[in-house]
Amino acid sequence: MEKKQIKFGTGGFRGVIGDDFTKENVQRIAQGLADMMHRDGVISAVPIGYDNRFMSDSYALWIAEVLAANGIKCLWYDFAVPTPMVMCAVRDNGCDYGIMITASHNPYMYNGVKLFVKGGADADVSVTGRLETFVSSVEKVRALSEKELHSSAYFGRFSNKDEYLEHISAYIDPAISRNNISVLFDNLFGVAVVGLKPFFEKYRIKNCTVHAERDALFGSRLPNPTEERISALKSEVLRGGYDFAVATDSDGDRLGVLDEKGNYIGSNDILAMLYYYLVTVKGEKGDAVKNCATSVILDKLAAKFGYTCHTVDVGFKNISAKMRETNALIGGESSGGLTCRGYLFGKDSIFAVALFTEMRIVMDMPVSEIVRNVREACGYTYHVVERVVCLPAMPARDAFARLTPDFGRNVVKRETMSGNFKWTFTGDCWGLIRLSGTEPVVRIFAEAETARETARIADVLENAINDDCKV
């Protein structure tokens, strides 16, 4: 039977467990990586992490069995860890590659392989494209048995938890230990609690409630801190008088927030709030970076401060690359991931929650008031919407390239960026279609002057998808 081609998307290789995400395919990836490393003369160790997702630990072991059989040292975590902890291990230990087993925010039936490169950044398309070629050329997978692996000189247990937490602490103002705030944290069955619980303890955030149950199937719910997913926390926020609530995704690189009134604070606002705080309160300087599905509020704020907001294609590797190029202060995306200059070239929800907590303590005002101040500072009222359209099968990209929706307003620019199709109108308004690389879904994003106009733009795009892109 012909082997299915392994393809890496913006978040690595992902697939349905037992379908295309199998032991065979994962070990083919490991063999391809081993072959590529040997071809390049690379001999550094490879940190291998995994989250709480069903069978993540098994897949991680299967990868280690292959790398060890090929003479590559494996730095093995014997507990589930956040993705950014593995990225830190790659950077701090001078490793050429690192691996994380996770499907991030995808539903429980999915799993995935994320690949990191020297410096602790996501592998870009030049690396993953080359790896795909090596994987496709694999004729035989060399692997140790599990028993052989545990006695192999190429396998060792590893943890950089303390070093990882120190990296976060180096960025945080120690004065926040003097606080009187209340925080509600929902781990969404993920791994961010590994970093956040010690953070709350170190900075003496005593009035803190942590929901950290474990469930490999995430309670059969989406492990993603979207408004729909975490709105159930609102009653607890109001009942407990919390200053804010925060939730993180399954592998600890996305976050969502509710303010003291239980209102959802979207990622666009979180990114703008932290940029505002860094510049106006901490006195930091520098540009910002966002992806093409993120609000123009960051552009407005950067311009007010005398800086530039750079826009890149979806994929945090594109954000981190532009941050390195421009020495930008902050970079993030509308899906809830961000990082800052001097920290890590990868999104990290533990770091983001730590910085958000510092902001709330230092500014000493309700989260809702900080949001209002930021919006007033840039003099911009905006409305953003995100929708998910489910399709019966994975759509073909060329079908979307042919779309010509009638928006009823002047289109000043049309852009095609990998799986993204964006229309920009006068007045800083826009609409965007993004194809998922793992699920048969399409995400619609829109931004306009009013909620009504934003919804109308999204309706136009949704109708165009339903009429012209049936599969």
DOMIBA-76760 format. One record per residue (C-alpha): residue number from 1; x, y, z; residue in three letters. Coordinates in steps of 0.001 Angstrom, whole numbers, plus 500000, padded with zeros to 6 digits. Layout:
   num       px       py       pz   residuo
   NUM        X        Y        Z       Ala
...
% end
This chain:
   num       px       py       pz   residuo
     1   500000   500000   500000       Met
     2   501327   503436   499053       Glu
     3   502411   505508   502046       Lys
     4   500615   508799   502580       Lys
     5   502792   511846   502101       Gln
     6   503673   513638   505341       Ile
     7   502969   517365   505128       Lys
     8   503847   520011   507722       Phe
     9   501533   523006   508106       Gly
    10   501834   526212   510132       Thr
    11   501717   524225   513387       Gly
    12   503657   521133   512297       Gly
    13   502289   517772   511173       Phe
    14   498825   516976   512533       Arg
    15   496271   514285   511912       Gly
    16   493522   512127   513354       Val
    17   494827   509558   515815       Ile
    18   494767   506089   514273       Gly
    19   494039   507473   510813       Asp
    20   496981   509469   509448       Asp
    21   498513   510116   512865       Phe
    22   499898   506639   513485       Thr
    23   502970   505028   515007       Lys
    24   504185   504223   511502       Glu
    25   503930   507823   510273       Asn
    26   505398   509342   513410       Val
    27   508380   506978   513264       Gln
    28   508825   507775   509565       Arg
    29   509110   511438   510567       Ile
    30   511700   510518   513209       Ala
    31   513689   508459   510690       Gln
    32   513531   511300   508167       Gly
    33   514821   513731   510800       Leu
    34   517620   511327   511748       Ala
    35   518613   510944   508093       Asp
    36   518595   514723   507616       Met
    37   520706   515267   510751       Met
    38   523261   512685   509637       His
    39   523380   514186   506150       Arg
    40   524098   517590   507719       Asp
    41   526602   516230   510237       Gly
    42   524419   517361   513158       Val
    43   525053   515442   516383       Ile
    44   523327   517545   519053       Ser
    45   520723   516022   521379       Ala
    46   516989   516354   520679       Val
    47   514602   517334   523524       Pro
    48   511306   515440   523184       Ile
    49   508220   516727   524999       Gly
    50   504524   515893   525014       Tyr
    51   501249   517188   526462       Asp
    52   498362   515425   528253       Asn
    53   496608   514513   525017       Arg
    54   495633   510881   524448       Phe
    55   498716   508762   523665       Met
    56   501078   511760   523415       Ser
    57   503561   510055   525746       Asp
    58   503491   506885   523620       Ser
    59   504121   508774   520394       Tyr
    60   507001   510623   522048       Ala
    61   508555   507311   523103       Leu
    62   508172   505913   519595       Trp
    63   510080   508895   518240       Ile
    64   512816   508389   520829       Ala
    65   513089   504697   519839       Glu
    66   513948   505753   516297       Val
    67   516313   508618   517097       Leu
    68   518223   506513   519630       Ala
    69   518504   503656   517155       Ala
    70   520115   506140   514778       Asn
    71   522668   507280   517356       Gly
    72   520948   510543   518294       Ile
    73   520748   511466   521976       Lys
    74   517181   511983   523249       Cys
    75   516459   514368   526135       Leu
    76   513282   512788   527471       Trp
    77   510741   514527   529702       Tyr
    78   509059   511966   531960       Asp
    79   506128   514334   532594       Phe
    80   503820   516333   530322       Ala
    81   505207   519814   529602       Val
    82   504220   523052   527837       Pro
    83   505489   523546   524303       Thr
    84   507542   526656   525199       Pro
    85   509470   524656   527814       Met
    86   510770   522423   525011       Val
    87   511608   525482   522914       Met
    88   513629   526862   525833       Cys
    89   515467   523546   526119       Ala
    90   516445   523717   522446       Val
    91   517748   527264   522844       Arg
    92   519514   526880   526188       Asp
    93   521207   523571   525352       Asn
    94   522364   524610   521886       Gly
    95   520321   521865   520237       Cys
    96   519715   521886   516518       Asp
    97   516235   520386   516831       Tyr
    98   513504   519708   519355       Gly
    99   510182   517883   519138       Ile
   100   506825   518359   520856       Met
   101   503934   515913   520575       Ile
   102   500727   517944   520607       Thr
   103   497875   519039   518373       Ala
   104   497608   522287   520332       Ser
   105   494035   523620   520221       His
   106   492654   520936   517874       Asn
   107   489910   518521   519063       Pro
   108   490798   515494   521168       Tyr
   109   490864   513052   518237       Met
   110   493869   514865   516730       Tyr
   111   497531   514776   517623       Asn
   112   500611   516296   516065       Gly
   113   504361   516785   515832       Val
   114   505888   520234   516260       Lys
   115   509491   520725   515193       Leu
   116   511800   523383   516638       Phe
   117   515167   524559   515339       Val
   118   518335   526079   516771       Lys
   119   517584   529067   518971       Gly
   120   514267   527620   520117       Gly
   121   512080   528798   517230       Ala
   122   509428   526996   515173       Asp
   123   510876   525323   512096       Ala
   124   510142   527392   509014       Asp
   125   508943   526080   505687       Val
   126   512470   525656   504305       Ser
   127   513260   523214   507129       Val
   128   509935   521348   507156       Thr
   129   509906   521172   503353       Gly
   130   513328   519580   503385       Arg
   131   512258   517192   506163       Leu
   132   509234   516171   504078       Glu
   133   511626   515177   501292       Thr
   134   513718   513045   503635       Phe
   135   510592   511420   505096       Val
   136   509277   510545   501656       Ser
   137   512612   508826   500902       Ser
   138   512548   506623   504010       Val
   139   512657   502960   502971       Glu
   140   513261   501387   506355       Lys
   141   512726   502685   509879       Val
   142   515390   501717   512398       Arg
   143   513971   501555   515927       Ala
   144   514875   500132   519315       Leu
   145   512387   498243   521418       Ser
   146   511108   500103   524476       Glu
   147   513257   497910   526708       Lys
   148   516347   498596   524592       Glu
   149   515568   502311   524618       Leu
   150   515568   502624   528402       His
   151   519001   500991   528626       Ser
   152   520429   502929   525677       Ser
   153   523213   505488   526096       Ala
   154   521275   507654   523642       Tyr
   155   518295   508027   525989       Phe
   156   518217   510133   529148       Gly
   157   515552   511636   531385       Arg
   158   515549   515400   531313       Phe
   159   513867   518444   532826       Ser
   160   514545   522161   532398       Asn
   161   511528   523267   534438       Lys
   162   513539   525398   536865       Asp
   163   515497   527076   534078       Glu
   164   512304   527726   532131       Tyr
   165   510626   529384   535125       Leu
   166   513741   531498   535700       Glu
   167   513493   532819   532134       His
   168   509968   534036   532878       Ile
   169   510952   535465   536260       Ser
   170   513791   537433   534627       Ala
   171   511153   539355   532676       Tyr
   172   508732   539952   535557       Ile
   173   508909   542774   538115       Asp
   174   509580   541117   541507       Pro
   175   507644   543945   543193       Ala
   176   504387   542279   542159       Ile
   177   504852   539944   545135       Ser
   178   503161   542730   547079       Arg
   179   499667   542274   545719       Asn
   180   496098   541774   546725       Asn
   181   494529   540443   543557       Ile
   182   492340   537406   542931       Ser
   183   492922   535209   539887       Val
   184   490895   532313   538496       Leu
   185   492868   529954   536235       Phe
   186   491417   527146   534126       Asp
   187   494035   524803   532683       Asn
   188   491487   523260   530246       Leu
   189   493045   519836   530964       Phe
   190   496323   521087   529489       Gly
   191   499887   521563   530733       Val
   192   500260   525307   531381       Ala
   193   499652   524632   535077       Val
   194   503168   523141   535155       Val
   195   504497   526687   534847       Gly
   196   501679   528834   536180       Leu
   197   501149   527178   539534       Lys
   198   504786   527783   540573       Pro
   199   504484   531342   539229       Phe
   200   501425   532072   541371       Phe
   201   503216   530624   544389       Glu
   202   506488   532495   543809       Lys
   203   504793   535880   543480       Tyr
   204   502497   535224   546429       Arg
   205   499235   535459   544555       Ile
   206   497362   533867   547424       Lys
   207   493816   534566   546232       Asn
   208   494143   532187   543328       Cys
   209   491911   529318   542246       Thr
   210   493388   526747   539856       Val
   211   491323   524253   537876       His
   212   493842   521634   536791       Ala
   213   492040   518336   536289       Glu
   214   493582   515870   533854       Arg
   215   491648   514292   530998       Asp
   216   493361   512941   527888       Ala
   217   490151   513639   525913       Leu
   218   489693   517171   527344       Phe
   219   486210   516367   528590       Gly
   220   485289   515865   524914       Ser
   221   485474   519639   524491       Arg
   222   487779   521847   522467       Leu
   223   490981   522558   524466       Pro
   224   491110   526134   523212       Asn
   225   490435   529256   525362       Pro
   226   487941   530856   522980       Thr
   227   485027   532979   524155       Glu
   228   482602   530099   523684       Glu
   229   484849   527681   525562       Arg
   230   485558   529778   528665       Ile
   231   482309   531745   529000       Ser
   232   481220   529201   531624       Ala
   233   483753   530805   533976       Leu
   234   481763   534061   534079       Lys
   235   479468   533017   536928       Ser
   236   482463   531876   538978       Glu
   237   484257   535177   538333       Val
   238   481272   537170   539572       Leu
   239   480524   534880   542491       Arg
   240   484145   534828   543669       Gly
   241   484918   538480   543013       Gly
   242   487976   537663   540900       Tyr
   243   489995   540448   539276       Asp
   244   490223   538356   536138       Phe
   245   490062   534788   534868       Ala
   246   492471   533227   532439       Val
   247   492513   529937   530522       Ala
   248   495143   528276   528349       Thr
   249   495119   525708   525564       Asp
   250   496288   522097   525739       Ser
   251   500020   522703   525180       Asp
   252   500370   526087   526853       Gly
   253   500906   528548   524022       Asp
   254   497490   530279   523775       Arg
   255   495415   532167   526324       Leu
   256   492003   533744   526823       Gly
   257   490893   536203   529526       Val
   258   487686   537291   531252       Leu
   259   487691   540662   533011       Asp
   260   486325   541351   536508       Glu
   261   482802   541545   535066       Lys
   262   483113   538196   533309       Gly
   263   483393   539783   529868       Asn
   264   485647   538048   527361       Tyr
   265   488827   539928   526461       Ile
   266   489877   538895   522986       Gly
   267   493437   538258   521902       Ser
   268   493484   541479   519884       Asn
   269   492890   543456   523067       Asp
   270   495333   541377   525141       Ile
   271   498109   542006   522629       Leu
   272   497346   545747   522508       Ala
   273   497095   545994   526311       Met
   274   500489   544413   526875       Leu
   275   502118   546563   524178       Tyr
   276   500568   549649   525784       Tyr
   277   501814   548576   529221       Tyr
   278   505355   547855   528040       Leu
   279   505685   551224   526313       Val
   280   503774   553632   528581       Thr
   281   504477   552072   531993       Val
   282   507730   550111   531662       Lys
   283   509309   552568   529201       Gly
   284   510158   549956   526555       Glu
   285   510651   550941   522922       Lys
   286   510094   549146   519639       Gly
   287   507851   547999   516812       Asp
   288   505116   545392   516965       Ala
   289   504434   542345   514768       Val
   290   501088   540672   514079       Lys
   291   499641   538217   511597       Asn
   292   497196   539082   508839       Cys
   293   494168   537900   510866       Ala
   294   494860   540315   513753       Thr
   295   493111   543655   514346       Ser
   296   494491   546968   513130       Val
   297   494272   548279   516712       Ile
   298   497926   547251   517088       Leu
   299   498820   549279   513977       Asp
   300   497037   552325   515410       Lys
   301   498733   551953   518778       Leu
   302   502199   551506   517265       Ala
   303   501702   554591   515092       Ala
   304   500656   556634   518134       Lys
   305   503884   555618   519873       Phe
   306   505941   556478   516784       Gly
   307   506624   552879   515791       Tyr
   308   505544   550470   513064       Thr
   309   503351   547392   513252       Cys
   310   504530   544780   510751       His
   311   502009   542304   509292       Thr
   312   502992   538771   508296       Val
   313   501330   535563   507133       Asp
   314   499688   533227   509665       Val
   315   502150   531006   511544       Gly
   316   504096   532103   514588       Phe
   317   507367   531268   512853       Lys
   318   506598   534216   510564       Asn
   319   506030   536485   513561       Ile
   320   509248   535426   515281       Ser
   321   511239   535843   512054       Ala
   322   509948   539391   511596       Lys
   323   510645   540165   515268       Met
   324   514282   539124   514792       Arg
   325   514518   541166   511603       Glu
   326   513061   544369   513113       Thr
   327   514031   543922   516790       Asn
   328   510333   544362   517572       Ala
   329   509167   544692   521162       Leu
   330   506136   542395   520928       Ile
   331   504622   539960   518477       Gly
   332   501356   538070   518527       Gly
   333   498315   536769   516753       Glu
   334   494548   536901   517064       Ser
   335   494408   533233   518068       Ser
   336   495928   534007   521460       Gly
   337   499699   533566   521235       Gly
   338   502379   536180   521899       Leu
   339   505947   536795   522968       Thr
   340   508246   539747   523690       Cys
   341   511750   540830   522775       Arg
   342   514347   539288   525045       Gly
   343   512214   536299   525983       Tyr
   344   511590   533470   523486       Leu
   345   510998   533380   519734       Phe
   346   507824   531402   520231       Gly
   347   504402   531973   521767       Lys
   348   504042   531138   525438       Asp
   349   500802   531448   527411       Ser
   350   502556   530978   530762       Ile
   351   504778   533970   530012       Phe
   352   501799   535934   528669       Ala
   353   499707   535254   531798       Val
   354   502656   536259   533991       Ala
   355   503056   539550   532128       Leu
   356   499298   540160   532126       Phe
   357   499225   539590   535890       Thr
   358   502094   542035   536359       Glu
   359   500242   544607   534243       Met
   360   497094   544290   536350       Arg
   361   499019   544628   539622       Ile
   362   501286   547500   538563       Val
   363   498598   549552   536813       Met
   364   496271   548893   539756       Asp
   365   493028   549317   537859       Met
   366   490302   546901   536721       Pro
   367   491028   544985   533540       Val
   368   487960   546506   531879       Ser
   369   489378   549979   532550       Glu
   370   492746   549067   531056       Ile
   371   490949   547889   527920       Val
   372   489063   551181   527726       Arg
   373   492243   553231   528207       Asn
   374   494037   551364   525431       Val
   375   491198   551841   522972       Arg
   376   490953   555521   523822       Glu
   377   494726   555908   523492       Ala
   378   494707   554865   519860       Cys
   379   491471   556704   519098       Gly
   380   489981   553740   517338       Tyr
   381   486722   551899   517779       Thr
   382   486723   548537   516058       Tyr
   383   484677   545383   515927       His
   384   486188   542006   515084       Val
   385   484431   538730   514404       Val
   386   485716   535203   513919       Glu
   387   483565   532359   512627       Arg
   388   484173   528714   511860       Val
   389   482465   527145   508846       Val
   390   482449   523338   508862       Cys
   391   482672   521551   505531       Leu
   392   482027   517889   504652       Pro
   393   485623   517375   503491       Ala
   394   488943   519180   503268       Met
   395   488530   521933   500640       Pro
   396   490842   522574   497736       Ala
   397   492761   525841   497992       Arg
   398   492232   526754   494352       Asp
   399   488474   526899   494943       Ala
   400   488993   529843   497289       Phe
   401   491430   531536   494949       Ala
   402   488569   531884   492458       Arg
   403   486211   533604   494898       Leu
   404   484949   537066   493945       Thr
   405   482527   538058   496739       Pro
   406   480391   541159   496248       Asp
   407   481072   543150   499423       Phe
   408   479171   546220   498323       Gly
   409   482149   548424   499138       Arg
   410   485441   549380   497548       Asn
   411   488132   546695   497708       Val
   412   491520   548440   497783       Val
   413   493635   545307   498085       Lys
   414   493283   541554   497642       Arg
   415   495975   539257   499008       Glu
   416   496652   535530   498824       Thr
   417   499031   534187   501469       Met
   418   499407   530372   501655       Ser
   419   495993   529281   502949       Gly
   420   494723   532835   503557       Asn
   421   492627   535014   501291       Phe
   422   492160   538627   502406       Lys
   423   490191   541591   501102       Trp
   424   490966   545081   502458       Thr
   425   488499   547956   502125       Phe
   426   488672   551689   502735       Thr
   427   488652   552751   506371       Gly
   428   490973   550003   507684       Asp
   429   488253   547359   507293       Cys
   430   488920   543866   505994       Trp
   431   487675   540315   505610       Gly
   432   489737   537130   505558       Leu
   433   489238   533430   504839       Ile
   434   491685   530972   506356       Arg
   435   491755   527281   505500       Leu
   436   492628   524880   508267       Ser
   437   495549   522625   507506       Gly
   438   494215   519819   509693       Thr
   439   490409   519922   509788       Glu
   440   487698   520365   507113       Pro
   441   486880   523832   508400       Val
   442   487300   527377   507183       Val
   443   487800   530306   509545       Arg
   444   486364   533678   508673       Ile
   445   487754   536895   510146       Phe
   446   486386   540387   509627       Ala
   447   486914   543855   511068       Glu
   448   484912   547035   510500       Ala
   449   483672   550259   512078       Glu
   450   480524   548754   513560       Thr
   451   479412   545358   514776       Ala
   452   476708   545330   512130       Arg
   453   479120   546000   509256       Glu
   454   481585   543439   510590       Thr
   455   478847   540800   510676       Ala
   456   477767   541755   507155       Arg
   457   481288   541283   505757       Ile
   458   481497   537903   507481       Ala
   459   478069   536972   506041       Asp
   460   479267   537811   502528       Val
   461   482291   535546   502947       Leu
   462   480289   532713   504486       Glu
   463   477705   532855   501702       Asn
   464   480473   532842   499080       Ala
   465   481998   529743   500674       Ile
   466   478661   527937   500795       Asn
   467   477738   528897   497222       Asp
   468   481033   528556   495380       Asp
   469   483278   526212   497363       Cys
   470   481156   523158   497933       Lys
   471   483212   519990   498189       Val
% end
